[in-house]
Amino acid sequence: MKSNVDELQEVENRLKTEKSRRMYERYQTIRLHLMGKSVQEISAIHKRTSKTIGTYIRSYQEHGLDGLTMKFSTGKPPRLTTEQQAQVK
């Protein structure tokens, strides 16, 4: 089991190399959590809900840093039906 210092160092290493803004924010959330900040403080810093911050922390606790990676996101559903999209093309 890693010590808090080792975990913090691993997060900071990932922060230095991360290019994705979303992943950077997630790593930063874990960094602040490991430094002792409360969920409310972190949510105020990142302007995210406490539920979102809690989800990041829970994912980290269950799966480590790799648990923070984004899963597939379908995005916003299309406004046009398939037939309407075919007519436009």
N, C-alpha and C positions, 0 to 999 in steps of 0.2 A: 504494500500500500504506500502511495506517495505521500510525502509530507506536504503541508500547505505551501511551503516555500518552493518545492519542486513543481507543484501544480501551477503556481503563479509564474514561475520562470518559463514553463512550457507555453502558457497563454501569451506571455510577452513576446516569446519567439514567434509565435503565429501572427501576432499583431504586426510585427516588423515586416513580414513577407506577404501579408494578405492584401489583395487588390480589390476584392469585392467589398463595396460599402456595407452591404447587409451583413456579411460575415464578420467584418471588422467590428460592427456594432455589437454583434452577438459575443464575440471574444471580449470586447470591452466590458460588456455586461458581466461576464464571468470574472474578469479581472477585478472589477469593483466589488463583486460578491465575495471573492476570496480575500479582499482587503478589509472586509467587515462592514461594508455599506448595506443598509437595509433595502428591501425590495422597493419601498416607497421612495427612498433617496435615489435609487438607480432609475426608477420610472420617471422621476422628475428631471433627472439629468438627460435622459434619452428621449423624453417626451413620448413615452409609450405607456400603455396601461400596466397596472401591477400584474394583471393576468398574463400579459405577453412576457413580461420579465420573469414571472414565475415559471412559465413554460420553458423559457431558455434555461433557467437554472435546473429545473427538473430533468430536462433532456441531458444536460451536462452531467448531473449526478447519476443518471441511469446508464448513459452510453459514452461518457467522456466527451472530449472536444469534437470527435467525429460525429457525435449525436446532434451537433448544432448545424450540420450541413443541411442546406435547403433540399426538400424533397421536390418532386415535380409539381409545378403550379400550372393549372390549366388556364389561369387568367380569367378575364371577364367573358361571360358567355356572349356569343354573337347576337346582334339585334335582328339580323335577317335570317330567314329560314334557308335551308339548303337550296330550295327552288329559287328563292329571291336572289341568292348569291349567284346562281347559274345564269339568271337573266341579266344581271349586271355585267357579267364577263363577256 
